[in-house]
Protein backbone atom coordinates (compact mmCIF):
# COMPACT_ATOMS: atom_id res chain seq x y z
CA UNK A 1 0.00 0.00 0.00
CA UNK A 2 1.41 3.39 -0.89
CA UNK A 3 0.84 6.62 1.02
CA UNK A 4 -1.97 7.70 -1.35
CA UNK A 5 -4.15 4.68 -0.61
CA UNK A 6 -6.71 4.91 2.15
CA UNK A 7 -6.73 2.08 4.67
CA UNK A 8 -9.95 0.05 4.54
CA UNK A 9 -11.64 -0.98 7.77
CA UNK A 10 -13.90 -4.00 8.09
CA UNK A 11 -16.49 -4.89 10.69
CA UNK A 12 -15.73 -8.59 10.30
CA UNK A 13 -12.73 -10.48 8.92
CA UNK A 14 -13.31 -14.16 8.17
CA UNK A 15 -10.31 -16.46 7.79
CA UNK A 16 -11.09 -19.29 5.38
CA UNK A 17 -13.41 -19.27 2.37
CA UNK A 18 -14.69 -22.81 2.63
CA UNK A 19 -18.36 -23.66 3.10
CA UNK A 20 -18.50 -22.21 6.62
CA UNK A 21 -16.35 -19.12 6.02
CA UNK A 22 -18.18 -18.24 2.82
CA UNK A 23 -21.57 -18.76 4.49
CA UNK A 24 -20.65 -16.60 7.48
CA UNK A 25 -19.28 -13.90 5.16
CA UNK A 26 -22.43 -13.87 3.03
CA UNK A 27 -24.73 -13.79 6.05
CA UNK A 28 -22.83 -10.92 7.66
CA UNK A 29 -22.71 -8.94 4.40
CA UNK A 30 -26.47 -9.38 3.93
CA UNK A 31 -26.95 -7.91 7.40
CA UNK A 32 -25.00 -4.81 6.35
CA UNK A 33 -21.59 -5.57 7.84
CA UNK A 34 -18.43 -4.71 5.94
CA UNK A 35 -16.76 -8.12 5.48
CA UNK A 36 -13.35 -9.30 4.30
CA UNK A 37 -13.05 -13.04 3.67
CA UNK A 38 -9.47 -14.32 3.31
CA UNK A 39 -8.23 -17.69 2.15
CA UNK A 40 -4.73 -19.00 1.45
CA UNK A 41 -5.97 -21.08 -1.48
CA UNK A 42 -6.53 -19.96 -5.07
CA UNK A 43 -10.28 -19.68 -4.52
CA UNK A 44 -13.15 -20.67 -2.28
CA UNK A 45 -13.47 -24.32 -1.31
CA UNK A 46 -9.92 -25.54 -1.96
CA UNK A 47 -9.02 -26.48 1.64
CA UNK A 48 -10.76 -28.93 3.93
CA UNK A 49 -14.10 -28.17 2.27
CA UNK A 50 -12.92 -29.79 -0.96
CA UNK A 51 -11.93 -32.93 0.94
CA UNK A 52 -15.29 -33.17 2.67
CA UNK A 53 -17.44 -32.67 -0.45
CA UNK A 54 -18.55 -29.25 0.88
CA UNK A 55 -21.50 -30.64 2.78
CA UNK A 56 -22.99 -29.89 6.14
CA UNK A 57 -24.02 -33.12 7.80
CA UNK A 58 -26.17 -33.77 10.87
CA UNK A 59 -24.58 -37.11 11.84
CA UNK A 60 -21.39 -37.23 13.89
CA UNK A 61 -19.53 -39.94 15.77
CA UNK A 62 -19.80 -38.30 19.20
CA UNK A 63 -22.73 -37.12 21.28
CA UNK A 64 -21.18 -33.64 21.56
CA UNK A 65 -20.72 -33.40 17.79
CA UNK A 66 -24.33 -34.41 17.22
CA UNK A 67 -25.57 -31.86 19.79
CA UNK A 68 -23.61 -29.05 18.14
CA UNK A 69 -24.95 -30.02 14.71
CA UNK A 70 -28.51 -30.09 16.05
CA UNK A 71 -28.20 -26.63 17.63
CA UNK A 72 -26.47 -25.24 14.52
CA UNK A 73 -29.33 -26.44 12.34
CA UNK A 74 -31.77 -24.42 14.47
CA UNK A 75 -29.72 -21.24 13.95
CA UNK A 76 -29.38 -21.99 10.23
CA UNK A 77 -33.17 -22.37 9.86
CA UNK A 78 -34.15 -19.37 12.00
CA UNK A 79 -31.27 -17.00 11.30
CA UNK A 80 -28.54 -16.07 13.71
CA UNK A 81 -28.25 -12.43 14.73
CA UNK A 82 -24.56 -11.65 14.60
Secondary structure, DSSP 4 states (H G I P E B T S, - for coil): --TTSPPP--SEEEE--SHHHHHHHHHHHHTT--EEEE-SSSSTT-SHHHHTTT---S--SSHHHHHHHHHHHHHHHH----
